[in-house]
Structure formats: C-alpha cells, structure tokens
Amino acid sequence: MLWLYDESWPDLIHPFASAIDSPELESPETLTCIKLDSKPKYVRLPEGDKEVYDAYGPDSIEGWHKKHHVFKG
C-alpha cells in the first residue's frame, strides 16, 4: 500500500513517506505513530521520541507539515 485515507479529510490522499522518492526529506525529531488500536501486541513501536494515537492524529498530513514548517508545496 502506498497511501492511506481518513474520512476526517475526504479530499486528501495521504502517501506513505516510503512512497516519496525525494532526497530533500529530513528525518523528523519526533515520530508519529497512528492506528495503535489495530496494532498487534507483538509489534513493537520504534525507539525514540514519538507521538502515539489509537486512531489518527489531530492533523492532516498537510497540516502536520505546515505546523512543523516542512511543507513543500
């Protein structure tokens, strides 16, 4: 899968970062982990600083990038 959909933002398609081939991307200081309500117990979360959400976070992907001043558009 290369993208996901959230009914909170029906006009947006959210690509996975791994689907974007760009040398311009920098590693974020904090990871955002979503959909923990459907994560199997055996799956470990990545190490380091992170925001975790049972469903989706409060921002669209575009909103997150704008809030963190990394929007390229």
Gaussian input, Z-matrix of N, CA and C with variables (Angstrom, degrees):
# hf/3-21g

backbone

0 1
 N
 C     1     B1
 C     2     B2     1     A1
 N     3     B3     2     A2     1     D1
 C     4     B4     3     A3     2     D2
 C     5     B5     4     A4     3     D3
 N     6     B6     5     A5     4     D4
 C     7     B7     6     A6     5     D5
 C     8     B8     7     A7     6     D6
 N     9     B9     8     A8     7     D7
 C    10    B10     9     A9     8     D8
 C    11    B11    10    A10     9     D9
 N    12    B12    11    A11    10    D10
 C    13    B13    12    A12    11    D11
 C    14    B14    13    A13    12    D12
 N    15    B15    14    A14    13    D13
 C    16    B16    15    A15    14    D14
 C    17    B17    16    A16    15    D15
 N    18    B18    17    A17    16    D16
 C    19    B19    18    A18    17    D17
 C    20    B20    19    A19    18    D18
 N    21    B21    20    A20    19    D19
 C    22    B22    21    A21    20    D20
 C    23    B23    22    A22    21    D21
 N    24    B24    23    A23    22    D22
 C    25    B25    24    A24    23    D23
 C    26    B26    25    A25    24    D24
 N    27    B27    26    A26    25    D25
 C    28    B28    27    A27    26    D26
 C    29    B29    28    A28    27    D27
 N    30    B30    29    A29    28    D28
 C    31    B31    30    A30    29    D29
 C    32    B32    31    A31    30    D30
 N    33    B33    32    A32    31    D31
 C    34    B34    33    A33    32    D32
 C    35    B35    34    A34    33    D33
 N    36    B36    35    A35    34    D34
 C    37    B37    36    A36    35    D35
 C    38    B38    37    A37    36    D36
 N    39    B39    38    A38    37    D37
 C    40    B40    39    A39    38    D38
 C    41    B41    40    A40    39    D39
 N    42    B42    41    A41    40    D40
 C    43    B43    42    A42    41    D41
 C    44    B44    43    A43    42    D42
 N    45    B45    44    A44    43    D43
 C    46    B46    45    A45    44    D44
 C    47    B47    46    A46    45    D45
 N    48    B48    47    A47    46    D46
 C    49    B49    48    A48    47    D47
 C    50    B50    49    A49    48    D48
 N    51    B51    50    A50    49    D49
 C    52    B52    51    A51    50    D50
 C    53    B53    52    A52    51    D51
 N    54    B54    53    A53    52    D52
 C    55    B55    54    A54    53    D53
 C    56    B56    55    A55    54    D54
 N    57    B57    56    A56    55    D55
 C    58    B58    57    A57    56    D56
 C    59    B59    58    A58    57    D57
 N    60    B60    59    A59    58    D58
 C    61    B61    60    A60    59    D59
 C    62    B62    61    A61    60    D60
 N    63    B63    62    A62    61    D61
 C    64    B64    63    A63    62    D62
 C    65    B65    64    A64    63    D63
 N    66    B66    65    A65    64    D64
 C    67    B67    66    A66    65    D65
 C    68    B68    67    A67    66    D66
 N    69    B69    68    A68    67    D67
 C    70    B70    69    A69    68    D68
 C    71    B71    70    A70    69    D69
 N    72    B72    71    A71    70    D70
 C    73    B73    72    A72    71    D71
 C    74    B74    73    A73    72    D72
 N    75    B75    74    A74    73    D73
 C    76    B76    75    A75    74    D74
 C    77    B77    76    A76    75    D75
 N    78    B78    77    A77    76    D76
 C    79    B79    78    A78    77    D77
 C    80    B80    79    A79    78    D78
 N    81    B81    80    A80    79    D79
 C    82    B82    81    A81    80    D80
 C    83    B83    82    A82    81    D81
 N    84    B84    83    A83    82    D82
 C    85    B85    84    A84    83    D83
 C    86    B86    85    A85    84    D84
 N    87    B87    86    A86    85    D85
 C    88    B88    87    A87    86    D86
 C    89    B89    88    A88    87    D87
 N    90    B90    89    A89    88    D88
 C    91    B91    90    A90    89    D89
 C    92    B92    91    A91    90    D90
 N    93    B93    92    A92    91    D91
 C    94    B94    93    A93    92    D92
 C    95    B95    94    A94    93    D93
 N    96    B96    95    A95    94    D94
 C    97    B97    96    A96    95    D95
 C    98    B98    97    A97    96    D96
 N    99    B99    98    A98    97    D97
 C   100   B100    99    A99    98    D98
 C   101   B101   100   A100    99    D99
 N   102   B102   101   A101   100   D100
 C   103   B103   102   A102   101   D101
 C   104   B104   103   A103   102   D102
 N   105   B105   104   A104   103   D103
 C   106   B106   105   A105   104   D104
 C   107   B107   106   A106   105   D105
 N   108   B108   107   A107   106   D106
 C   109   B109   108   A108   107   D107
 C   110   B110   109   A109   108   D108
 N   111   B111   110   A110   109   D109
 C   112   B112   111   A111   110   D110
 C   113   B113   112   A112   111   D111
 N   114   B114   113   A113   112   D112
 C   115   B115   114   A114   113   D113
 C   116   B116   115   A115   114   D114
 N   117   B117   116   A116   115   D115
 C   118   B118   117   A117   116   D116
 C   119   B119   118   A118   117   D117
 N   120   B120   119   A119   118   D118
 C   121   B121   120   A120   119   D119
 C   122   B122   121   A121   120   D120
 N   123   B123   122   A122   121   D121
 C   124   B124   123   A123   122   D122
 C   125   B125   124   A124   123   D123
 N   126   B126   125   A125   124   D124
 C   127   B127   126   A126   125   D125
 C   128   B128   127   A127   126   D126
 N   129   B129   128   A128   127   D127
 C   130   B130   129   A129   128   D128
 C   131   B131   130   A130   129   D129
 N   132   B132   131   A131   130   D130
 C   133   B133   132   A132   131   D131
 C   134   B134   133   A133   132   D132
 N   135   B135   134   A134   133   D133
 C   136   B136   135   A135   134   D134
 C   137   B137   136   A136   135   D135
 N   138   B138   137   A137   136   D136
 C   139   B139   138   A138   137   D137
 C   140   B140   139   A139   138   D138
 N   141   B141   140   A140   139   D139
 C   142   B142   141   A141   140   D140
 C   143   B143   142   A142   141   D141
 N   144   B144   143   A143   142   D142
 C   145   B145   144   A144   143   D143
 C   146   B146   145   A145   144   D144
 N   147   B147   146   A146   145   D145
 C   148   B148   147   A147   146   D146
 C   149   B149   148   A148   147   D147
 N   150   B150   149   A149   148   D148
 C   151   B151   150   A150   149   D149
 C   152   B152   151   A151   150   D150
 N   153   B153   152   A152   151   D151
 C   154   B154   153   A153   152   D152
 C   155   B155   154   A154   153   D153
 N   156   B156   155   A155   154   D154
 C   157   B157   156   A156   155   D155
 C   158   B158   157   A157   156   D156
 N   159   B159   158   A158   157   D157
 C   160   B160   159   A159   158   D158
 C   161   B161   160   A160   159   D159
 N   162   B162   161   A161   160   D160
 C   163   B163   162   A162   161   D161
 C   164   B164   163   A163   162   D162
 N   165   B165   164   A164   163   D163
 C   166   B166   165   A165   164   D164
 C   167   B167   166   A166   165   D165
 N   168   B168   167   A167   166   D166
 C   169   B169   168   A168   167   D167
 C   170   B170   169   A169   168   D168
 N   171   B171   170   A170   169   D169
 C   172   B172   171   A171   170   D170
 C   173   B173   172   A172   171   D171
 N   174   B174   173   A173   172   D172
 C   175   B175   174   A174   173   D173
 C   176   B176   175   A175   174   D174
 N   177   B177   176   A176   175   D175
 C   178   B178   177   A177   176   D176
 C   179   B179   178   A178   177   D177
 N   180   B180   179   A179   178   D178
 C   181   B181   180   A180   179   D179
 C   182   B182   181   A181   180   D180
 N   183   B183   182   A182   181   D181
 C   184   B184   183   A183   182   D182
 C   185   B185   184   A184   183   D183
 N   186   B186   185   A185   184   D184
 C   187   B187   186   A186   185   D185
 C   188   B188   187   A187   186   D186
 N   189   B189   188   A188   187   D187
 C   190   B190   189   A189   188   D188
 C   191   B191   190   A190   189   D189
 N   192   B192   191   A191   190   D190
 C   193   B193   192   A192   191   D191
 C   194   B194   193   A193   192   D192
 N   195   B195   194   A194   193   D193
 C   196   B196   195   A195   194   D194
 C   197   B197   196   A196   195   D195
 N   198   B198   197   A197   196   D196
 C   199   B199   198   A198   197   D197
 C   200   B200   199   A199   198   D198
 N   201   B201   200   A200   199   D199
 C   202   B202   201   A201   200   D200
 C   203   B203   202   A202   201   D201
 N   204   B204   203   A203   202   D202
 C   205   B205   204   A204   203   D203
 C   206   B206   205   A205   204   D204
 N   207   B207   206   A206   205   D205
 C   208   B208   207   A207   206   D206
 C   209   B209   208   A208   207   D207
 N   210   B210   209   A209   208   D208
 C   211   B211   210   A210   209   D209
 C   212   B212   211   A211   210   D210
 N   213   B213   212   A212   211   D211
 C   214   B214   213   A213   212   D212
 C   215   B215   214   A214   213   D213
 N   216   B216   215   A215   214   D214
 C   217   B217   216   A216   215   D215
 C   218   B218   217   A217   216   D216

   B1=1.4418
   B2=1.5300
   B3=1.3102
   B4=1.4627
   B5=1.5192
   B6=1.3213
   B7=1.4575
   B8=1.5195
   B9=1.3479
   B10=1.4533
   B11=1.5224
   B12=1.3121
   B13=1.4599
   B14=1.5172
   B15=1.3319
   B16=1.4583
   B17=1.5214
   B18=1.3226
   B19=1.4651
   B20=1.5252
   B21=1.3380
   B22=1.4659
   B23=1.5232
   B24=1.3262
   B25=1.4629
   B26=1.5322
   B27=1.3400
   B28=1.4690
   B29=1.5262
   B30=1.3182
   B31=1.4691
   B32=1.5214
   B33=1.3293
   B34=1.4646
   B35=1.5208
   B36=1.3049
   B37=1.4648
   B38=1.5203
   B39=1.3157
   B40=1.4576
   B41=1.5300
   B42=1.3271
   B43=1.4665
   B44=1.5281
   B45=1.3185
   B46=1.4577
   B47=1.5212
   B48=1.3209
   B49=1.4656
   B50=1.5239
   B51=1.3201
   B52=1.4662
   B53=1.5250
   B54=1.3376
   B55=1.4646
   B56=1.5241
   B57=1.3263
   B58=1.4644
   B59=1.5170
   B60=1.3019
   B61=1.4626
   B62=1.5235
   B63=1.3335
   B64=1.4571
   B65=1.5220
   B66=1.3225
   B67=1.4639
   B68=1.5288
   B69=1.3386
   B70=1.4583
   B71=1.5250
   B72=1.3191
   B73=1.4566
   B74=1.5206
   B75=1.3384
   B76=1.4591
   B77=1.5256
   B78=1.3141
   B79=1.4562
   B80=1.5244
   B81=1.3324
   B82=1.4635
   B83=1.5269
   B84=1.3327
   B85=1.4644
   B86=1.5249
   B87=1.3265
   B88=1.4603
   B89=1.5231
   B90=1.3214
   B91=1.4614
   B92=1.5235
   B93=1.3084
   B94=1.4543
   B95=1.5213
   B96=1.3284
   B97=1.4624
   B98=1.5268
   B99=1.3347
   B100=1.4620
   B101=1.5255
   B102=1.3259
   B103=1.4688
   B104=1.5309
   B105=1.3483
   B106=1.4506
   B107=1.5235
   B108=1.3366
   B109=1.4607
   B110=1.5292
   B111=1.3247
   B112=1.4666
   B113=1.5276
   B114=1.3437
   B115=1.4643
   B116=1.5315
   B117=1.3182
   B118=1.4628
   B119=1.5341
   B120=1.3203
   B121=1.4693
   B122=1.5257
   B123=1.3189
   B124=1.4627
   B125=1.5305
   B126=1.3139
   B127=1.4685
   B128=1.5216
   B129=1.3439
   B130=1.4638
   B131=1.5201
   B132=1.3082
   B133=1.4595
   B134=1.5225
   B135=1.3205
   B136=1.4599
   B137=1.5235
   B138=1.3107
   B139=1.4673
   B140=1.5188
   B141=1.3170
   B142=1.4559
   B143=1.5183
   B144=1.3254
   B145=1.4611
   B146=1.5212
   B147=1.3316
   B148=1.4607
   B149=1.5231
   B150=1.3301
   B151=1.4566
   B152=1.5180
   B153=1.3328
   B154=1.4629
   B155=1.5254
   B156=1.3276
   B157=1.4611
   B158=1.5232
   B159=1.3295
   B160=1.4665
   B161=1.5193
   B162=1.3216
   B163=1.4699
   B164=1.5281
   B165=1.3186
   B166=1.4601
   B167=1.5179
   B168=1.3202
   B169=1.4528
   B170=1.5220
   B171=1.3353
   B172=1.4600
   B173=1.5268
   B174=1.3251
   B175=1.4628
   B176=1.5198
   B177=1.3265
   B178=1.4610
   B179=1.5287
   B180=1.3066
   B181=1.4646
   B182=1.5240
   B183=1.3266
   B184=1.4677
   B185=1.5290
   B186=1.3277
   B187=1.4619
   B188=1.5176
   B189=1.3423
   B190=1.4672
   B191=1.5215
   B192=1.3336
   B193=1.4634
   B194=1.5252
   B195=1.3201
   B196=1.4635
   B197=1.5288
   B198=1.3269
   B199=1.4662
   B200=1.5263
   B201=1.3253
   B202=1.4666
   B203=1.5330
   B204=1.3228
   B205=1.4804
   B206=1.5287
   B207=1.3241
   B208=1.4676
   B209=1.5290
   B210=1.3192
   B211=1.4636
   B212=1.5205
   B213=1.3251
   B214=1.4626
   B215=1.5178
   B216=1.2948
   B217=1.4412
   B218=1.4398
   A1=108.44
   A2=116.38
   A3=121.03
   A4=112.93
   A5=117.89
   A6=120.25
   A7=109.81
   A8=116.28
   A9=120.49
   A10=109.24
   A11=115.79
   A12=122.04
   A13=108.46
   A14=116.66
   A15=121.75
   A16=107.64
   A17=116.98
   A18=119.83
   A19=112.86
   A20=118.48
   A21=120.85
   A22=111.45
   A23=116.59
   A24=122.63
   A25=107.92
   A26=117.98
   A27=120.55
   A28=114.80
   A29=117.79
   A30=119.97
   A31=112.85
   A32=117.50
   A33=120.60
   A34=111.31
   A35=116.23
   A36=123.34
   A37=105.60
   A38=116.97
   A39=121.94
   A40=110.07
   A41=118.36
   A42=119.76
   A43=110.94
   A44=116.31
   A45=120.07
   A46=108.50
   A47=116.90
   A48=120.58
   A49=111.01
   A50=117.14
   A51=119.99
   A52=112.12
   A53=117.33
   A54=120.74
   A55=112.09
   A56=116.90
   A57=121.53
   A58=108.52
   A59=116.30
   A60=121.77
   A61=108.17
   A62=116.15
   A63=120.39
   A64=110.07
   A65=117.76
   A66=119.79
   A67=111.96
   A68=117.98
   A69=121.67
   A70=113.49
   A71=118.36
   A72=120.79
   A73=111.53
   A74=115.53
   A75=121.63
   A76=108.34
   A77=116.52
   A78=120.30
   A79=109.30
   A80=117.94
   A81=119.90
   A82=110.96
   A83=115.98
   A84=119.99
   A85=110.71
   A86=116.35
   A87=122.48
   A88=109.34
   A89=117.13
   A90=121.25
   A91=109.52
   A92=117.25
   A93=122.58
   A94=107.80
   A95=116.34
   A96=122.31
   A97=107.86
   A98=116.48
   A99=121.45
   A100=110.87
   A101=114.75
   A102=123.90
   A103=112.50
   A104=116.75
   A105=119.08
   A106=112.27
   A107=117.18
   A108=119.82
   A109=112.49
   A110=117.67
   A111=119.98
   A112=112.07
   A113=116.95
   A114=121.59
   A115=109.59
   A116=117.98
   A117=119.57
   A118=110.67
   A119=117.23
   A120=121.48
   A121=112.38
   A122=117.70
   A123=119.84
   A124=113.05
   A125=118.21
   A126=121.44
   A127=108.84
   A128=116.03
   A129=121.12
   A130=110.03
   A131=115.41
   A132=120.30
   A133=108.97
   A134=117.50
   A135=119.83
   A136=111.10
   A137=115.48
   A138=121.46
   A139=109.48
   A140=116.93
   A141=121.72
   A142=113.03
   A143=114.71
   A144=121.37
   A145=110.11
   A146=115.54
   A147=118.97
   A148=110.80
   A149=114.40
   A150=123.20
   A151=105.50
   A152=117.50
   A153=120.07
   A154=110.02
   A155=115.21
   A156=122.10
   A157=109.40
   A158=116.24
   A159=120.20
   A160=111.40
   A161=116.86
   A162=121.17
   A163=107.08
   A164=117.22
   A165=120.98
   A166=109.11
   A167=117.20
   A168=121.64
   A169=111.39
   A170=117.23
   A171=120.71
   A172=114.27
   A173=117.98
   A174=121.77
   A175=111.30
   A176=115.87
   A177=119.24
   A178=106.53
   A179=117.56
   A180=119.08
   A181=109.79
   A182=116.94
   A183=119.66
   A184=110.35
   A185=117.13
   A186=121.26
   A187=112.40
   A188=116.76
   A189=120.86
   A190=110.27
   A191=116.74
   A192=120.51
   A193=111.59
   A194=117.29
   A195=119.92
   A196=110.55
   A197=117.63
   A198=121.59
   A199=111.63
   A200=116.71
   A201=121.24
   A202=112.65
   A203=116.45
   A204=122.96
   A205=112.91
   A206=116.01
   A207=120.48
   A208=111.27
   A209=116.99
   A210=121.29
   A211=109.90
   A212=116.10
   A213=122.10
   A214=106.88
   A215=117.47
   A216=116.89
   A217=115.78
   D1=137.68
   D2=-177.83
   D3=-111.53
   D4=-4.27
   D5=-177.75
   D6=-153.87
   D7=167.00
   D8=173.59
   D9=-135.75
   D10=166.23
   D11=-176.04
   D12=-129.18
   D13=140.60
   D14=175.40
   D15=-132.08
   D16=125.75
   D17=-177.50
   D18=-64.88
   D19=-13.90
   D20=175.14
   D21=-65.10
   D22=-28.22
   D23=179.73
   D24=-129.68
   D25=73.91
   D26=-172.06
   D27=-65.94
   D28=-18.54
   D29=-179.61
   D30=-89.39
   D31=-1.07
   D32=-175.43
   D33=-111.48
   D34=145.93
   D35=168.57
   D36=-114.10
   D37=131.05
   D38=-175.19
   D39=-106.00
   D40=105.36
   D41=178.74
   D42=-75.39
   D43=146.71
   D44=171.50
   D45=-70.58
   D46=143.81
   D47=-179.30
   D48=-57.08
   D49=-34.09
   D50=-179.15
   D51=-67.59
   D52=-14.71
   D53=179.01
   D54=-88.78
   D55=-5.43
   D56=-178.52
   D57=-100.71
   D58=119.33
   D59=-178.78
   D60=-100.32
   D61=90.38
   D62=-177.43
   D63=-145.87
   D64=127.48
   D65=177.69
   D66=-75.20
   D67=-6.41
   D68=-176.97
   D69=-78.42
   D70=-16.52
   D71=-174.43
   D72=-72.43
   D73=135.22
   D74=175.27
   D75=-107.63
   D76=156.40
   D77=177.10
   D78=-70.76
   D79=135.23
   D80=178.49
   D81=-73.56
   D82=153.67
   D83=177.13
   D84=-70.61
   D85=-32.06
   D86=-178.45
   D87=-127.68
   D88=133.43
   D89=175.75
   D90=-84.20
   D91=149.77
   D92=174.57
   D93=-113.88
   D94=118.21
   D95=-179.13
   D96=-110.00
   D97=121.31
   D98=-176.99
   D99=-117.07
   D100=166.55
   D101=174.67
   D102=62.30
   D103=36.08
   D104=178.18
   D105=-64.75
   D106=-18.94
   D107=177.96
   D108=-68.27
   D109=-13.51
   D110=177.66
   D111=-118.71
   D112=12.29
   D113=179.46
   D114=-81.64
   D115=129.29
   D116=174.41
   D117=-62.99
   D118=149.31
   D119=-177.28
   D120=-61.51
   D121=-29.83
   D122=-177.20
   D123=-76.62
   D124=-11.76
   D125=-179.76
   D126=-83.26
   D127=124.06
   D128=179.62
   D129=-91.17
   D130=146.31
   D131=174.69
   D132=-78.65
   D133=153.56
   D134=178.87
   D135=-65.46
   D136=153.91
   D137=177.50
   D138=-72.15
   D139=160.95
   D140=174.70
   D141=100.05
   D142=179.70
   D143=-179.97
   D144=-64.97
   D145=136.32
   D146=-178.80
   D147=-155.64
   D148=153.46
   D149=168.53
   D150=-104.07
   D151=132.06
   D152=-178.27
   D153=-121.31
   D154=140.60
   D155=-179.09
   D156=-136.50
   D157=137.36
   D158=176.26
   D159=-65.02
   D160=-36.97
   D161=177.35
   D162=-115.21
   D163=-126.21
   D164=176.42
   D165=-94.81
   D166=156.93
   D167=176.50
   D168=-73.23
   D169=176.64
   D170=-176.10
   D171=-74.93
   D172=-17.06
   D173=-176.38
   D174=-107.68
   D175=148.58
   D176=166.81
   D177=-70.84
   D178=166.79
   D179=178.04
   D180=-62.49
   D181=-40.76
   D182=177.16
   D183=-61.83
   D184=-43.99
   D185=179.02
   D186=-61.78
   D187=-40.89
   D188=178.45
   D189=-61.16
   D190=-46.10
   D191=-178.92
   D192=-64.71
   D193=-38.78
   D194=177.58
   D195=-67.40
   D196=-41.90
   D197=-179.91
   D198=-62.59
   D199=-33.86
   D200=-179.09
   D201=-96.61
   D202=10.10
   D203=175.37
   D204=58.72
   D205=38.68
   D206=177.39
   D207=-126.88
   D208=19.12
   D209=-179.68
   D210=-72.45
   D211=129.42
   D212=177.14
   D213=-117.49
   D214=101.03
   D215=-176.96
   D216=-158.07

